Amino acid sequence: MAMIQSLLAQGFQMMLVLAVAPLVIGIIRKVKARLSRRIGPSIFQPYRDLIRLARKDTVVAHNASWLFLVAPYIVFAAIWVAAALVPTYALGLIFSWSADIIVIVGLLALARFFLALAGLDVGTAFGGIGTSREMMISSLAEPAMLMIVFTLSLLAQSTQLSSIAHYMMTADVGLRVSCGLALLGLVMVTIAENGRVPVDNPATHLELTMVHEAMILEYSGRHLALIELAAALKLTLYLSMLTCVFLPWGIALNGAKLPVLGLGVLIYLIKITVASAVLAAFEVTVAKMRVFRVVDFLNFALMLGLLATLLLFVSRSI
């Protein structure tokens, strides 16, 4: 019976992130529209868009290989598994032992690899531009992410997200400069990895600026629906990681009863809603930077991770 309950709790987390992901996109679009003095679409519009795309037939280029056809499924599966491993409403789930930050980074790299290959497979100019820019961004974002991970693992003596969140909840962490630098670096990596303003603008299709959109221009129908849902899941993953590590309050501990788990779900939804609104407000207040300025942006995130690690080595009280 306990095994069945554990599997149900883990399965609920998988379905929770899948259901919340389009809502995150809807909230961001709605808040940006209201801050721009527009009514904007409903927060549930991304659900309608995905359903409409799933009902359409796919149009495939005549020179596309099998890789172009299977890439959306691999990208979606890898990102969904990674998002489901991040603790959302409870700690100590049955697969929490595999919720290692290094594993999550590897799954995201796997998804990026196949999406980049799919962008190059058809041989269009847009696909090549988007892929080259995506690889440039990822080659800088991943080292920054790993340095931030190293900082958190040194602090909690573990790379498992459940252990890190439990440490941040129960230990007397206090206000640490190293944690603040890691938080700022992780926010910058989140913006870059998800192609948000100022690194990229997901609402534009201008060939001079787009990154993610350029790689998926040849997709349509259910394939495009899978890729769009995977992109929403990736953003939800990073927001969940931010709230899990730096705002872990409200997450149910291992062995919690059903009412506590329900409260954890409610608090998680509130935190994700607030994080989405804050991200939307930030995007409205800044302008998109030039593509080659992204290098400086991510180098700064890497330096923040290095400084956070050095501060932990120099003094545990800072």
N, C-alpha and C positions, 0 to 999 in steps of 0.2 A: 504493500500500500504506500509506503514511504517513497519507493522508487517511482511509482506512478505519479504521485504528487510532485516529485522533483522534476519529472519529465514534463508534466503539465505546466509547471512554473517556467521552465526553460522555453517550452513551446509558446507560452503566452508572451514572453519577452521577444521572441522572434516575430510574432504577429504584431506586437505593439510597435516596434520600430518600423515595420512595414506599413502599418496604418498611419503612423505619425509623420512619416517622411513627406508625403505630398502636402500635409497640413503645414509643415514648416515653410515650404515654398509659398503656399497661399498666404500665410501670415506676413512673410517678408514682402510680398508684392502688395498686399493690402496696406501695410504700414507705410511703405514707400509712396504709394499713391496718395494716402491721406496727408502725409507730410508735404507732398507736392501740390496739395489742394485739389486733388482729383478724387472721385468716388472710388475708382478702381474696381477690379473684379472681386467676386466673392472669394473668401478664404478656401472654399471647397472647389473652386474652379480647376485646380490641378487634378483632382479626382476625375472630373468630367473629361478633361483633356486626355488623360491616360486611357480611360474607357473608350473614348472615340478613336484613339490611335490603335488600340488593341482590336477594334472591330474592322479596321481597314486592311486591305490586302497589301502585301509588301511588294515593292518594285526593286528589282535587283539588276545591277549593271551586268551586261553580257560577259564582261571579262573578270567578274568577281569570282574568287575561289571559294572553297569550302570554309576557309578561315573567316571570310567576311560574314558568312551565315551563322557560324557558331560563336563568334566573338561576343555578341550581345548576351547570350546565355551565360557564358563564362564570366563576363564582367559583372552581370547582375548577381550571380551566385556567390562570387568571391566577396563582393561588397556587402551582400546581405549577411553572409556568415560573419564577416568582420564586425558589422554593426550589431549583430545579435550577441556577440561576445562581450561588448562593452556593458558593464552593469548600469541598469537604468533605475529600476524600482527596488531591487533587492540584491544583497550580496550572498555569496556562497551557493549559487545555483549549481546544478549538477555538472555543467561544463565550465564552471568558473576557473578550473585549473588550467584550461587552455586559453583563458582571456589574458594572454601575455601581450604586452605592447609591441614586442618585436614580431610576434606572429601577426598581429593586426597590420603593422607596417608592411610585412611581407605579402599579406593578402591584397592590400591596396596596390602594392607594386605589381602583383600578378595581374590585377584588373587593368592597370595602366598599360602594361606591356601588350596585352591582347587588344586593347582599344587603339593603341598606337599602330599595331600591325594592321588592324582593320582600316585605319585611316590611310595607310599607305597602299593597301591591297588593290584598290580600284585604279590608282595611278593618277588621280586628279591633282591639280595644283593646290587647291584649298586643303586637301587632306595632307599633303606634304608640309604645307605651312603650319597647319595646326599641330601636326605631330612633332615637328622640330621645336616649336615653341613649348609644347607640353613637356618634351624631354628636357629642355633647358630649365624649365621651372622645377620639375621633379628632381633633377640632379642637384639642385640647390636646396630644395625644401626637405628632402629626405635626410641629409646630414644635420640640418637644424633640428628636425624632429627627433633624431637619434640622440643628439646632445641633450635635448629637453628630457627625453626618456631616461638618459643616464643620470640626470640630476634627480629626478623623482625616484629612481631605483636606489640611488645612494641614500636618499632621505628615508625611504621606507624599507630598505634592505630587500627589495623584491621588484620584479618587473611585471608582476601580475596586477591587473587593475583592481581586482577585488581586495588584494592585500594593501595596495596603495590607498584606496578609498577608506578601508577600515582603519589604517594608520592615521589618515587625515581626520577621521571622525573621532577616534578614541584617544590618540596621543596629544600631548600638550605641545602642539606645533608652534603656536603663537604667530606673530608677524615676522616673517623672514624675508629678507631682501632677495635671497635666492629663489624662493617660491614666487615672488612678484615678477622677477625677471623671466622665470620659466613660464608663468602665465602669459606675459606679454609676448614671448616668443611663440607660444603655442597658438595664440590668437592670430599672429601674423602668418604662421604656417597654415592655419585653417582658412584664412582668406585666400592665400595663394593656391592651395591644393584644390579648393572648390571653385576657383575662377570667379571670385567675387570682386566688386569694386574695392580698391583701385587697381588691382592686378588685371582683372578682366571684367567685362560687362556681359552677363549672360543674356541680356535682353537685346543685344545688337547682333547683326549679321554682316557688319562691315568687314571686308576681307583684310583690311589693314590692322584691325584690332582683335578680332576673335581668335580664341585658342581652342576651347572645347568644342564650340559649335562647328569649327572648320573640319574637325575629324569625323563628325557624324552627319554631314550634309547629304551623304548618299543613302542614309538609312531612312526608312519609312515604315508605316504600319506598326505591327507588334514589335518589330526589332527596335524601332525608335522609342516605343513605349517602355521597353525594358531598359534602354540606355538612360532615358529621362528619369525613370524610377530609381535606377542605380545612382544617378547623380544626386537625387534627393536623399537617398539613403546615405550617401557619403557625407553630405552636409549634416545630416542628423547624427551620424557617427561622431563627427568632430565636436558638435555641440554637446552631445551626450558625454563625450570624454572630458570636455571642459567642466561640465557640471559635476561629473562623477569624481574627478580628482580635486578640483578647487572649491566646489560647493557640494560636498557629499551629504549635507544634512538632509534628513528625511528619507534616506535610503534604508530599507528594512534590513536588519542584520540576519545572519544565518539562523534558521529555525523559527522565524517570526510567524505569528498566527495570521489568519486570513484578513482580519480588520487592519492589521499593521501593514500587510502587503497592499491592501486597497488604498491606504493612506499614502504609501510610497508611490503608487501609480499616479495619484492625484498630484502629489508634490512634483513628481517628474514632469508631468504635463505642464504645470505652472512654470517650472524652471525652463523648459524648452520654449514655451511661449514667450517668456521674458527675454531669453537669449536671442530668439528670432527677431523680436521687436528691436532690441538693441543693435543687432547687426544691420537691420533695415535702416535705422536712424543714422548709423555710421555711414552707410553707403550714400545716403542722401546728402550728407555734409561734405563729402570729399569728391574729387574728380579723378577720373581714370588716368593713371600714369602711362608714360611711354613704355613700350615693351622692354626696351633695354634698361629702363630704370628698375625693372623687377629684380635684376641681379643685385642692385644695391639694397633693395627692400629685403630680400632673403638673406643676403650677407649680414645685415643687421640682426635678423632673427637668429642666425648662427652665432653671432657674437654674444647675443643675450644668453643663449644656451651655454656657451663656453664660460661666460662670467658667472652664471648661476652655479655651474659645477665647481669653478675655482673658489667661490665663496663658501661652498660646503666643505671643501678641503681646508681652507684657511681657518674658518671658525664655524663651529656648530651653533653658535649663538646669534649669528647675524641673520 
